[in-house]
Amino acid sequence: MDSGNTQSGAVSIASTPVMVFAAVVFISLFIGNLLFDNLRDGIRREAQRDISAVGTLKANQIRDWLDDRLSDARTVSDNSFFSQEALLWMRAGGRNDARRRQLVERLEAFLKGHHFRTIVLYDAAGRQRLSAGQAIPDAEDMGEEARQTAASGQFRMVDMHRYRQGSPSIGLGFMSPLREGGNVAGAVYLVEDPERYLFPLVHYWPSGSETAETQLVRRDGDAVVFLDQLRQRSEPPMGFSLPLATPDLAAAIALRGKQGLLEHAHDYRGKVVLSYATAIEGTPWMLISKVDEDDAYRMVDQVRRVAAILALFIFVLIGAWGWQWLSREQAAADAAVLKERVRADALLMEGEKRFRTMFEHTALPIVRNALNGEFIEVNDAWCNMFGYGREEVLSQHLTWQQISHPDDVESSLVLVKKLLAQEIEDFRMEKRYIRKDGKVLWGVLQVSLVRDEHGAPEYFISAIQDITERKQVEQQISFMAYHDKLTGLPNRALFFDRLSQAMSQARRNGKHVALLYLDLDGFKPINDEFGHEAGDAVLRMVAQRLLACVRGVDTVARLGGDEFAVILGGLENPAEVENIAGKILQAFAQDMTLPDGTECNIGVSIGISLFPDDSNEMDRLLASADTAMYDSKHSGKNTYTFFGGDSVERPSRDEWIVFDSAHLIGVAEIDEEHRGLVKLLNRLNSAFNLGVEHHVIEQLFDDLLDATVMHFDTEHRLMAQYGYPQQALHEREHEALVRDALYLKGRLKDGGEVLALQSVKDWLLNHIHHSDKALGEYLARHGLH
């Protein structure tokens, strides 16, 4: 009887540690796998945010580049003096060689100033008359495109194409009508080299990933054509394509209509990728930004494998040791209890040793913080990142609040409170820190709360990843999108945003805003005589002199070419602007030294308009300053002139937009709805100028948006009923307006009211002239009036 009890107790003693060991192995593997899965999901979301940000920024930059190219094309086609000279030469049969040389010289000067490859002039019948720049093989083949452009009077983009079969050269161009007064006398074809700027813009990726890539694609029949040269293939641009029906191909999915993040897609190599697709508005192009999933997860997968091997090795050693221990201790229960205590102590020490090794030697900054935020322990990686010594951290009772950027403390405290209240298990966030030397750095913070055996909070454990370099790259890309590349000054987009905010603030404070429109005198001869590099140097010196003449709160912008603008906000007395205008003239009285040591003199003609004296609207204020600038030109240059109001037509305050016969498209139902939209927009502008309450402004904006959507439904019905061939493109413009209008509604409170109104007005009138008139002509040809 006693022997049986002893054997039963031995079996119980032997089986219990085995069960505990198995449970420890299972729980460790489960927790480790869960931890790595969470880390993998976090990396996936981070990679998706990165490729989305890069794709969106690149798409916006490509759109801005196309807009700049179209704007440059308009400058030559809308030049009435050039059009008259070209028309006189063509009417004379092109026999006047002196005039021909003069025309070619002007076209070559335009090419130097705007960096196109080639410019070709066609008559209204599509016949090539003359060209400048590099010879291109398809100049004659573009005759029909030129004839259609002259007939329609509309700008066209000649999409990317090879000049001839087998040629590696790629062409991309813009066909612009050549206007003479109200008539179109011919067409101008401007050829762009996409490998000079467009392809480098597409290929640039802000990180050092081996598989990250941005691709520009379009649909060609049943094929996906890759327009730029791919990173992993040797074919030249447009030399590689895949069937549109290729399963799970990211580019094919995007071209079939899906945009945004593309889950479980493949790239042209068949690799599974994380990808983001966005359409380039106004083109058939789609931009695909992607990175291999294996590349994105490489680090966490390697750590998982190493951790699994290490855990397996440790568990095997512990298991072998435990088995030997059990076999020796079955003889006596007392000895088994003693051995069990020894094993438990050894395991505890081993666990503490492993944690201490990881804490001390990992390259990732890890810390422990008390519940009040004070640092309990920091590792060497943290000290290297923040510039503090360990003794210094503990002796100064440093807290995480003290090293956090003041603007990010509140958001961190909110998450800490949720963690203590057990509303969340852990949290991850991006935030700014202040190093010991005062430098600001960015980090991704991962925080967990450690509790005791009773569930009470003990301390926080945190890991920080330094992402300062990535943030700097993002800021650099954002800066490039809103600043002039040559001078670093705000570009047109940022200029209009700053002008809108200055006007809104002045309206609230009862002050004035002055807008100075500046055009350089004598700049073209410098470009012609000393070359483009000298001209660029002069423009940079002009920017520096203008910045030295204004206050820190003022804005100096480059609008294009040799045109600049200055916004002076918060003026108590409009006369204050004369002091700054005088300083600018005095600054330009000093000679400039070119890179080769040659000295030159540049003058400036300044036109000045005032808000609200000259106008409450942004477009009229700019037109007034432009008119005053030309008055300065005519009065001898190198002077400034205030707008007098006689040269700009001024509709009544109630009619910001005058709806007249020029806006009619010939379809009564659409014309009546256009008239109603203009009336609502005028009412919204009047309410804003009268200073009505914000909720009334928002209601009027909602009424305008509802009426716009109803109008789009009308156009959709008529286009579908009469089979309008451009319906898809027309409705994409509608979708873009609704999306932009919803964004602009959010700007009605933060100083963007003027910009919001101006943007809606410009879109509506441009859409009527450039899209709805073509729709009206089509419907009229099919019997609808």
VOGU-3710 file (C-alpha; in Angstrom, 3 decimals, decimal comma):
1> mdsgntqsga> 0,000/0,000/0,000  2,806/2,423/0,885  4,722/1,447/-2,278  1,713/2,231/-4,475  1,327/5,675/-2,918  4,983/6,412/-3,509  4,781/5,421/-7,165  1,615/7,479/-7,652  3,259/10,523/-6,077  6,333/10,083/-8,299
11> vsiastpvmv> 4,201/9,919/-11,419  2,316/13,025/-10,284  5,575/14,846/-9,609  6,972/13,783/-13,002  3,860/14,682/-15,016  3,229/18,114/-13,484  6,520/19,787/-14,650  6,054/18,278/-18,130  2,584/19,787/-18,381  3,851/23,135/-17,110
21> faavvfislf> 6,754/23,084/-19,583  4,428/22,268/-22,465  2,119/25,107/-21,440  5,046/27,540/-21,226  6,212/26,520/-24,703  2,701/26,878/-26,137  2,052/30,267/-24,503  5,497/31,600/-25,478  5,012/30,563/-29,085  1,484/32,001/-29,133
31> ignllfdnlr> 2,527/35,354/-27,644  5,616/35,565/-29,867  3,601/34,783/-32,980  0,940/37,346/-31,980  3,631/39,975/-31,332  5,241/39,444/-34,716  1,864/39,425/-36,490  1,032/42,781/-34,895  4,460/44,100/-35,863  3,929/42,826/-39,421
41> dgirreaqrd> 0,523/44,551/-39,627  2,030/47,780/-38,356  4,812/47,613/-40,961  2,235/46,903/-43,674  0,170/49,955/-42,665  3,333/52,072/-42,500  4,402/50,910/-45,977  0,901/51,566/-47,343  0,966/55,100/-45,905  4,398/55,684/-47,463
51> isavgtlkan> 3,475/54,495/-50,961  0,151/56,389/-50,772  1,929/59,607/-49,773  4,578/59,203/-52,478  1,975/58,323/-55,130  -0,286/61,267/-54,230  2,601/63,750/-54,137  4,034/62,523/-57,449  0,587/62,639/-59,118  0,122/66,231/-57,932
61> qirdwlddrl> 3,603/67,176/-59,160  2,903/65,599/-62,588  -0,403/67,490/-62,807  1,364/70,728/-61,869  4,055/70,033/-64,484  1,436/69,437/-67,185  -0,389/72,620/-66,167  2,890/74,565/-66,410  3,583/73,101/-69,861  0,060/73,994/-71,082
71> sdartvsdns> 0,442/77,485/-69,617  3,745/77,876/-71,476  2,049/76,713/-74,688  -0,621/79,373/-74,262  1,986/82,122/-73,986  3,176/81,572/-77,562  -0,199/80,742/-79,170  -2,028/83,655/-77,551  0,718/86,178/-78,410  -1,210/88,452/-80,769
81> ffsqeallwm> 1,959/90,116/-82,097  3,538/86,785/-83,008  0,252/85,520/-84,518  -0,061/88,597/-86,742  3,545/88,293/-87,910  3,137/84,566/-88,643  -0,155/85,093/-90,470  1,289/87,880/-92,652  4,203/85,634/-93,567  1,955/82,659/-94,387
91> raggrndarr> -0,434/84,810/-96,446  2,551/86,051/-98,448  3,293/82,430/-99,373  6,224/82,130/-96,960  8,549/83,866/-99,402  9,798/86,595/-97,119  13,019/85,028/-95,798  13,770/87,954/-93,493  10,429/87,573/-91,746  10,881/83,819/-91,643
101> rqlverleaf> 14,245/84,233/-89,882  12,650/86,677/-87,455  9,865/84,186/-86,663  12,344/81,341/-86,204  14,489/83,505/-83,870  11,446/84,232/-81,708  10,525/80,558/-81,562  14,106/79,627/-80,634  14,104/82,269/-77,901  10,870/80,770/-76,591
111> lkghhfrtiv> 12,471/77,297/-76,571  15,443/78,556/-74,560  13,195/80,221/-72,012  10,758/77,326/-71,575  12,941/74,245/-72,295  10,832/72,512/-74,932  12,613/70,261/-77,437  10,943/71,515/-80,643  8,259/73,942/-81,804  6,458/73,578/-85,166
121> lydaagrqrl> 4,096/76,094/-86,808  1,182/74,862/-88,975  -1,382/76,797/-90,987  -5,130/76,241/-90,565  -5,068/73,454/-93,193  -2,509/71,484/-91,164  0,498/72,149/-93,409  3,849/72,538/-91,707  5,238/76,028/-92,355  8,300/76,353/-90,159
131> sagqaipdae> 9,966/74,874/-87,062  12,653/75,596/-84,473  14,716/73,422/-82,169  15,586/69,773/-82,735  14,163/68,092/-85,830  11,517/65,452/-85,070  10,449/62,672/-87,459  6,681/63,101/-86,996  6,351/66,837/-87,687  4,600/66,175/-91,017
141> dmgeearqta> 2,454/63,397/-89,506  0,959/65,865/-87,022  -0,710/67,865/-89,806  -4,166/66,336/-89,218  -3,858/66,903/-85,445  -2,900/70,540/-86,173  -5,847/70,968/-88,543  -8,290/69,633/-85,929  -6,766/71,926/-83,284  -7,170/74,949/-85,573
151> asgqfrmvdm> -10,756/73,927/-86,361  -11,789/73,386/-82,739  -9,737/76,201/-81,187  -9,009/73,839/-78,224  -5,676/72,916/-76,651  -4,685/69,256/-77,095  -2,098/67,086/-75,452  -0,327/64,820/-77,970  0,148/61,764/-75,800  3,453/59,969/-75,342
161> hryrqgspsi> 4,449/58,042/-78,510  7,426/56,659/-80,387  8,513/58,718/-83,369  8,702/55,618/-85,580  8,673/51,843/-85,240  11,762/50,559/-83,444  12,982/54,032/-82,485  14,011/54,480/-78,814  13,069/58,191/-78,888  9,828/59,214/-77,163
171> glgfmsplre> 7,694/62,212/-78,058  5,193/64,104/-75,921  3,669/67,338/-77,074  1,041/70,028/-76,743  -0,933/71,272/-79,745  -2,133/74,842/-79,259  -4,355/76,958/-81,553  -2,630/80,025/-83,037  -5,087/82,862/-82,467  -5,479/86,135/-84,341
181> ggnvagavyl> -8,047/88,214/-82,532  -11,159/86,046/-82,290  -10,051/83,737/-85,118  -7,703/80,763/-85,242  -5,021/81,140/-87,923  -3,224/77,846/-87,430  -1,667/75,683/-84,746  1,564/75,473/-82,762  3,026/72,073/-81,832  5,368/72,153/-78,805
191> vedperylfp> 7,354/68,947/-78,252  8,504/67,955/-74,769  11,284/65,476/-73,908  9,758/63,335/-71,110  13,183/61,945/-70,194  14,392/65,426/-69,211  12,007/66,038/-66,286  8,906/63,820/-66,323  10,665/60,443/-66,081  13,162/61,574/-63,361
201> lvhywpsgse> 10,186/62,917/-61,395  8,432/59,547/-61,727  11,542/57,494/-60,846  12,659/59,432/-57,748  11,854/57,562/-54,526  12,627/59,177/-51,149  13,923/55,988/-49,484  16,661/53,481/-50,285  14,396/50,460/-50,882  15,640/47,999/-53,511
211> taetqlvrrd> 12,152/47,227/-54,870  10,255/50,514/-54,350  9,216/51,901/-57,718  6,791/54,310/-59,365  5,411/53,430/-62,810  3,527/55,523/-65,344  1,144/53,383/-67,427  -1,721/53,730/-69,858  -4,132/51,485/-71,682  -3,518/50,715/-75,366
221> gdavvfldql> -6,321/48,514/-76,692  -6,126/45,267/-74,691  -2,631/45,969/-73,387  -1,022/47,786/-70,477  1,843/49,940/-71,773  4,566/50,952/-69,316  5,524/54,466/-70,399  8,791/54,857/-68,480  11,734/52,453/-68,221  11,156/49,933/-65,454
231> rqrseppmgf> 13,649/49,421/-62,691  13,867/45,638/-63,116  13,785/45,507/-66,938  16,102/46,721/-69,701  13,513/47,791/-72,286  13,462/51,525/-73,183  10,420/53,699/-72,359  7,214/52,335/-73,951  9,165/49,220/-74,914  7,367/46,850/-72,533
241> slplatpdla> 3,680/45,937/-72,248  1,477/43,245/-70,735  -2,073/42,083/-71,546  -4,777/44,072/-69,779  -6,281/40,743/-68,667  -3,129/39,713/-66,764  -4,497/38,328/-63,435  -3,793/40,460/-60,348  -1,443/42,844/-62,244  -1,543/46,114/-60,269
251> aaialrgkqg> -1,334/48,320/-63,381  -4,117/46,332/-65,112  -6,384/46,534/-62,045  -5,883/50,324/-61,932  -6,562/50,777/-65,663  -9,742/48,716/-65,302  -11,076/51,363/-62,899  -9,853/50,695/-59,357  -7,746/53,385/-57,673  -6,173/53,879/-54,254
261> llehahdyrg> -4,576/51,009/-52,314  -4,513/47,721/-54,245  -4,507/44,656/-51,977  -2,786/41,354/-52,957  -1,695/42,673/-56,354  1,349/41,634/-58,418  3,817/43,697/-60,409  5,221/43,060/-63,889  7,617/40,413/-62,471  4,760/38,449/-60,868
271> kvvlsyatai> 5,899/39,492/-57,372  3,276/40,206/-54,679  3,438/43,953/-53,948  1,889/46,662/-51,827  0,698/49,199/-54,373  -1,217/52,447/-54,754  -2,829/53,741/-57,970  -3,920/57,270/-58,836  -5,076/58,728/-62,147  -3,311/61,742/-63,682
281> egtpwmlisk> -6,192/64,098/-64,334  -6,594/65,260/-67,937  -4,498/62,363/-69,311  -5,039/58,620/-69,932  -2,113/57,947/-67,562  -2,235/56,040/-64,312  0,524/56,330/-61,684  1,390/53,113/-59,804  3,614/53,303/-56,705  4,635/49,925/-55,261
291> vdeddayrmv> 7,057/48,015/-53,058  7,524/44,228/-52,786  5,762/42,691/-49,795  8,892/40,595/-49,172  10,978/43,774/-49,091  8,524/45,527/-46,733  8,434/42,557/-44,340  12,056/41,421/-44,727  13,322/42,753/-41,401  10,433/41,427/-39,274
301> dqvrrvaail> 10,544/38,012/-41,034  14,288/37,711/-40,386  13,814/38,639/-36,722  10,950/36,106/-36,476  13,148/33,311/-37,883  16,066/34,168/-35,600  13,743/34,366/-32,597  12,127/31,010/-33,487  15,508/29,286/-33,806  16,714/30,815/-30,536
311> alfifvliga> 13,496/29,862/-28,723  13,638/26,307/-30,100  17,241/25,960/-28,972  16,432/27,261/-25,489  13,348/25,046/-25,159  15,301/21,975/-26,322  18,035/22,663/-23,780  15,495/23,273/-21,013  13,534/20,174/-22,006  16,605/17,939/-22,039
321> wgwqwlsreq> 17,760/19,304/-18,746  14,276/18,875/-17,225  13,993/15,299/-18,446  17,313/14,386/-16,820  16,248/16,159/-13,675  12,952/14,264/-13,533  14,625/10,885/-14,041  17,003/11,548/-11,125  14,381/12,920/-8,750  11,733/10,226/-9,020
331> aaadaavlke> 13,428/8,308/-6,192  12,439/10,756/-3,474  9,641/13,350/-3,269  11,651/15,681/-1,021  14,549/15,741/-3,413  12,101/16,389/-6,281  10,649/19,437/-4,485  14,130/20,771/-3,853  15,130/20,225/-7,461  11,930/21,947/-8,642
341> rvradallme> 12,769/25,030/-6,625  16,284/25,091/-8,085  14,867/24,776/-11,625  12,347/27,570/-11,022  15,070/29,871/-9,727  17,270/29,039/-12,717  14,435/29,748/-15,162  13,720/33,060/-13,483  17,348/34,059/-13,667  17,569/32,917/-17,292
351> gekrfrtmfe> 14,463/34,947/-18,215  15,826/38,006/-16,449  19,170/37,505/-18,204  17,508/37,239/-21,630  15,464/40,384/-20,978  18,540/42,223/-19,716  20,542/41,157/-22,802  17,802/42,317/-25,141  17,319/45,601/-23,251  21,007/46,476/-23,133
361> htalpivrna> 22,253/45,350/-26,530  19,390/45,922/-28,956  19,872/48,745/-31,490  16,331/49,955/-30,769  15,943/52,631/-28,042  13,946/51,012/-25,165  12,956/52,621/-21,838  10,912/51,982/-18,724  8,863/54,859/-17,280  7,083/55,229/-13,955
371> lngefievnd> 3,343/55,973/-14,029  4,085/59,707/-13,541  6,326/59,687/-16,641  9,728/59,627/-14,886  12,379/57,434/-16,498  13,212/54,313/-14,471  15,684/52,808/-16,937  17,077/53,617/-20,412  19,390/51,636/-22,695  22,467/52,774/-24,624
381> awcnmfgygr> 20,562/53,135/-27,898  18,197/55,606/-26,219  21,118/57,594/-24,784  22,768/57,800/-28,206  19,497/58,945/-29,785  18,743/61,719/-27,251  22,249/62,740/-26,138  21,796/62,064/-22,385  23,881/59,847/-20,108  22,189/57,251/-17,884
391> eevlsqhltw> 23,287/58,861/-14,662  22,123/62,228/-15,967  18,623/60,885/-16,748  18,181/59,383/-13,279  19,765/62,229/-11,290  17,624/64,889/-13,019  14,432/62,789/-12,633  13,821/63,327/-16,322  10,291/62,553/-17,652  9,011/61,703/-21,138
401> qqishpddve> 6,958/64,913/-21,007  10,160/66,981/-20,725  11,768/65,496/-23,848  8,540/65,606/-25,915  7,829/68,482/-28,272  5,338/70,819/-26,498  2,820/70,502/-29,348  2,765/66,685/-29,035  2,468/66,284/-25,243  -1,336/66,567/-25,097
411> sslvlvkkll> -1,974/63,904/-27,746  0,412/61,528/-25,921  -1,341/62,107/-22,568  -4,717/61,215/-24,109  -3,397/57,801/-25,185  -1,651/57,209/-21,834  -4,950/57,837/-20,007  -6,734/55,347/-22,262  -3,987/52,797/-21,550  -4,335/53,226/-17,773
421> aqeiedfrme> -8,149/52,995/-18,071  -7,761/49,660/-19,969  -9,562/51,139/-23,004  -6,597/50,074/-25,166  -3,903/47,422/-24,668  -1,052/49,440/-26,198  -0,612/52,294/-28,650  1,636/53,408/-31,503  2,083/57,010/-32,664  4,407/59,357/-34,532
431> kryirkdgkv> 5,615/62,321/-32,480  8,410/64,868/-32,146  11,091/64,918/-29,444  13,653/67,469/-28,227  17,227/66,181/-27,896  19,515/67,448/-25,156  21,219/69,760/-27,677  17,839/71,277/-28,641  17,486/69,557/-32,012  14,049/68,245/-32,976
441> lwgvlqvslv> 13,738/64,633/-34,086  10,787/62,456/-35,151  10,101/58,991/-33,768  7,558/56,171/-33,986  6,652/55,374/-30,374  5,292/51,937/-29,299  4,065/51,861/-25,657  2,819/48,984/-23,472  1,735/48,956/-19,824  3,126/46,306/-17,436
451> rdehgapeyf> 0,803/45,240/-14,593  1,509/43,167/-11,450  -0,062/39,816/-10,570  -3,163/41,610/-9,272  -3,646/43,660/-12,455  -2,486/46,972/-10,982  -0,348/49,180/-13,281  3,387/49,016/-12,468  5,299/50,834/-15,223  5,362/51,615/-18,957
461> isaiqditer> 7,792/50,017/-21,383  8,391/51,872/-24,657  10,366/51,435/-27,877  11,190/54,315/-30,237  12,210/54,199/-33,918  13,962/57,274/-35,337  12,143/58,467/-38,527  13,644/61,981/-38,697  15,228/61,367/-42,117  11,944/60,131/-43,609
471> kqveqqisfm> 10,066/63,160/-42,262  12,685/65,487/-43,730  12,222/63,849/-47,132  8,424/64,256/-46,862  8,846/67,923/-45,948  11,241/68,406/-48,877  8,731/66,879/-51,322  5,940/69,064/-49,890  8,167/72,161/-50,192  8,927/71,362/-53,848
481> ayhdkltglp> 5,198/71,120/-54,618  4,496/74,671/-53,425  7,694/76,578/-54,170  9,478/77,750/-57,286  12,395/75,409/-58,052  14,758/78,178/-59,206  14,294/80,853/-56,512  12,724/78,908/-53,629  9,910/81,477/-53,463  6,235/80,443/-53,132
491> nralffdrls> 4,770/79,463/-56,502  1,338/80,361/-57,902  -0,559/77,764/-55,834  0,923/78,929/-52,514  0,643/82,593/-53,586  -3,131/82,357/-54,046  -3,516/80,537/-50,710  -1,497/83,257/-48,885  -3,473/86,024/-50,642  -6,758/84,407/-49,614
501> qamsqarrng> -5,651/84,199/-45,959  -4,373/87,794/-45,937  -7,677/89,109/-47,369  -9,773/87,080/-44,889  -7,694/88,275/-41,910  -7,846/91,897/-43,083  -11,631/91,663/-43,437  -11,937/90,420/-39,835  -9,534/93,042/-38,444  -10,731/96,003/-40,528
511> khvallyldl> -7,302/96,489/-42,138  -5,919/96,611/-45,670  -3,930/94,314/-47,954  -1,658/95,605/-50,715  -0,841/93,477/-53,753  2,280/94,481/-55,727  2,595/92,993/-59,223  6,193/93,310/-60,497  7,645/92,830/-63,983  11,378/93,123/-64,628
521> dgfkpindef> 12,636/95,774/-67,079  15,590/94,801/-69,260  15,638/91,098/-68,351  15,238/89,662/-71,860  18,423/91,258/-73,250  20,420/89,636/-70,458  19,027/86,218/-71,378  19,724/86,850/-75,055  23,259/88,215/-74,582  24,623/86,196/-71,664
531> gheagdavlr> 22,538/83,016/-71,838  20,032/81,156/-69,733  22,448/80,487/-66,840  23,012/84,205/-66,373  19,253/84,808/-66,542  18,697/82,233/-63,779  21,332/83,917/-61,620  19,597/87,287/-62,084  16,221/85,813/-61,076  17,764/84,402/-57,888
541> mvaqrllacv> 19,299/87,798/-57,049  15,931/89,466/-57,721  14,282/87,101/-55,225  16,867/87,916/-52,535  16,523/91,679/-53,040  12,739/91,516/-52,829  12,883/89,458/-49,606  15,245/92,029/-48,094  12,707/94,809/-48,741  9,657/93,309/-47,005
551> rgvdtvarlg> 8,635/92,289/-43,528  8,850/88,746/-42,216  5,039/88,366/-42,312  4,814/89,404/-45,982  4,884/87,041/-48,967  7,125/87,291/-52,045  6,146/84,882/-54,858  7,350/84,108/-58,368  4,384/83,834/-60,723  6,433/82,701/-63,731
561> gdefavilgg> 9,120/84,003/-66,087  10,213/87,434/-64,857  6,935/88,203/-63,057  6,832/88,448/-59,267  4,207/89,439/-56,692  4,369/90,767/-53,131  1,528/90,498/-50,562  1,593/93,095/-47,778  -1,026/92,231/-45,153  -2,356/93,893/-42,002
571> lenpaeveni> -1,820/97,497/-43,176  -3,364/100,197/-40,987  -2,950/102,819/-43,698  -2,684/102,042/-47,424  0,001/104,722/-47,696  2,395/102,363/-45,850  2,898/100,454/-49,078  4,717/103,402/-50,673  7,657/102,962/-48,290  8,129/99,335/-49,340
581> agkilqafaq> 7,627/100,111/-53,055  10,273/102,827/-52,751  12,689/100,421/-51,029  12,219/97,940/-53,883  13,014/100,574/-56,521  16,049/101,675/-54,530  17,248/98,054/-54,230  17,034/97,594/-58,002  18,975/100,796/-58,630  22,130/98,853/-57,645
591> dmtlpdgtec> 23,933/96,879/-60,402  23,962/93,081/-60,348  27,099/91,006/-60,890  26,718/87,972/-63,166  28,615/84,693/-62,542  31,296/85,700/-65,081  31,891/89,026/-63,292  29,955/91,163/-65,771  27,746/93,825/-64,230  24,212/94,515/-65,451
601> nigvsigisl> 21,264/96,634/-64,409  17,683/95,423/-64,056  14,726/97,710/-63,459  11,263/96,847/-62,195  7,779/98,134/-63,033  5,335/97,816/-60,140  1,545/97,867/-60,140  -0,287/98,192/-56,804  -3,891/97,328/-55,899  -5,498/97,531/-52,467
611> fpddsnemdr> -8,019/95,391/-50,621  -10,799/96,316/-50,027  -10,499/99,688/-51,808  -9,992/98,267/-55,312  -11,820/94,950/-54,943  -13,099/92,315/-52,524  -12,377/89,495/-54,985  -9,031/87,883/-55,619  -9,184/87,824/-59,425  -10,155/91,505/-59,697
621> llasadtamy> -7,465/92,480/-57,202  -4,829/90,678/-59,300  -6,188/92,171/-62,550  -6,094/95,651/-61,002  -2,448/95,253/-59,960  -1,590/93,907/-63,431  -3,247/96,941/-65,073  -1,379/99,333/-62,775  1,878/97,545/-63,640  1,315/98,211/-67,345
631> dskhsgknty> 0,630/101,851/-66,473  4,099/101,894/-64,879  5,570/100,387/-68,042  3,951/103,060/-70,197  5,039/105,877/-67,919  8,727/105,133/-68,328  9,316/101,892/-66,345  11,240/101,476/-63,094  8,446/103,087/-61,105  5,315/102,106/-59,206
641> tffggdsver> 1,691/103,019/-59,914  -1,442/102,587/-57,809  -4,493/101,214/-59,612  -6,816/104,051/-60,699  -9,793/101,875/-61,672  -10,367/103,224/-65,213  -8,759/100,356/-67,112  -10,591/97,418/-65,528  -14,289/96,826/-66,031  -15,990/96,782/-62,624
651> psrdewivfd> -19,353/95,000/-62,419  -21,598/95,910/-59,523  -20,978/94,391/-56,114  -24,098/92,238/-56,544  -22,799/90,845/-59,834  -19,351/89,459/-59,247  -19,936/87,235/-62,270  -21,947/88,717/-65,179  -23,764/85,941/-67,059  -24,085/87,112/-70,665
661> sahligvaei> -24,296/85,696/-74,180  -20,652/84,567/-74,061  -21,647/81,948/-71,475  -24,572/80,492/-73,481  -24,052/77,054/-75,044  -27,296/76,957/-77,057  -29,227/74,371/-74,989  -32,008/76,143/-73,075  -32,213/73,686/-70,161  -28,451/73,761/-69,503
671> deehrglvkl> -28,189/77,545/-70,028  -30,939/78,167/-67,475  -29,236/75,957/-64,902  -25,885/77,724/-65,565  -27,639/81,065/-64,979  -28,981/79,730/-61,656  -25,521/78,546/-60,545  -24,027/81,966/-61,315  -26,839/83,630/-59,323  -26,120/81,368/-56,305
681> lnrlnsafnl> -22,380/82,055/-56,524  -23,000/85,835/-56,704  -25,314/85,548/-53,687  -22,645/83,649/-51,749  -20,012/86,266/-52,629  -22,326/89,139/-51,605  -23,100/87,471/-48,269  -19,404/86,977/-47,627  -18,620/90,632/-48,442  -21,422/91,773/-46,120
691> gvehhvieql> -19,907/89,755/-43,249  -22,925/87,531/-42,526  -22,598/84,782/-39,902  -20,601/81,668/-40,740  -23,538/79,227/-40,584  -25,355/81,305/-43,223  -22,267/81,146/-45,485  -22,141/77,363/-45,018  -25,860/77,014/-45,863  -25,443/79,085/-49,045
701> fddlldatvm> -22,421/76,949/-49,992  -24,503/73,778/-49,440  -27,287/75,230/-51,624  -24,722/75,919/-54,363  -23,327/72,378/-54,065  -26,837/70,810/-54,209  -27,728/72,868/-57,289  -24,432/71,853/-58,921  -25,109/68,140/-58,346  -28,641/68,519/-59,815
711> hfdtehrlma> -27,130/70,281/-62,849  -24,627/67,460/-63,312  -27,536/64,972/-63,249  -29,177/66,938/-66,072  -26,029/66,842/-68,187  -25,605/63,117/-67,435  -29,151/62,425/-68,657  -28,701/64,416/-71,885  -25,244/62,945/-72,638  -26,576/59,389/-72,169
721> qygypqqalh> -29,738/60,116/-74,191  -27,845/61,533/-77,192  -24,758/59,297/-76,985  -22,151/61,997/-76,296  -18,741/60,371/-77,096  -16,831/62,400/-74,461  -19,252/61,577/-71,622  -16,726/59,697/-69,454  -14,150/62,534/-69,601  -16,856/65,166/-69,022
731> erehealvrd> -18,182/63,373/-65,941  -14,682/62,957/-64,490  -14,492/66,762/-64,474  -17,821/66,814/-62,602  -16,496/64,354/-60,006  -13,350/66,436/-59,545  -15,402/69,587/-58,888  -17,617/67,915/-56,278  -14,543/66,485/-54,540  -12,747/69,850/-54,580
741> alylkgrlkd> -15,887/71,691/-53,425  -16,208/69,454/-50,358  -12,551/70,175/-49,542  -13,037/73,924/-50,072  -16,053/73,929/-47,749  -13,674/73,004/-44,927  -11,537/76,061/-45,787  -14,399/78,522/-45,103  -13,217/78,915/-41,488  -9,425/78,948/-41,659
751> ggevlalqsv> -8,729/81,955/-43,869  -9,418/80,206/-47,157  -12,829/81,783/-47,867  -11,628/84,014/-50,716  -9,642/81,182/-52,298  -12,654/78,844/-52,031  -14,951/81,321/-53,813  -12,339/82,115/-56,466  -11,650/78,424/-57,131  -15,344/77,581/-57,637
761> kdwllnhihh> -15,812/80,594/-59,935  -12,763/79,746/-62,061  -13,783/76,107/-62,379  -17,384/76,936/-63,362  -16,490/79,489/-66,055  -13,635/77,392/-67,462  -15,866/74,312/-67,535  -18,560/76,222/-69,450  -16,080/77,575/-72,015  -13,884/74,520/-72,507
771> sdkalgeyla> -16,265/71,570/-71,948  -19,941/72,586/-71,931  -19,691/74,568/-75,185  -18,455/71,438/-76,974  -21,351/69,504/-75,414  -23,796/72,218/-76,528  -22,534/72,092/-80,112  -22,920/68,305/-80,157  -26,474/68,428/-78,749  -27,426/71,184/-81,214
781> rhglh> -26,211/69,044/-84,134  -28,549/66,302/-82,875  -31,560/68,606/-82,782  -31,644/69,724/-79,116  -31,910/73,492/-78,516
//
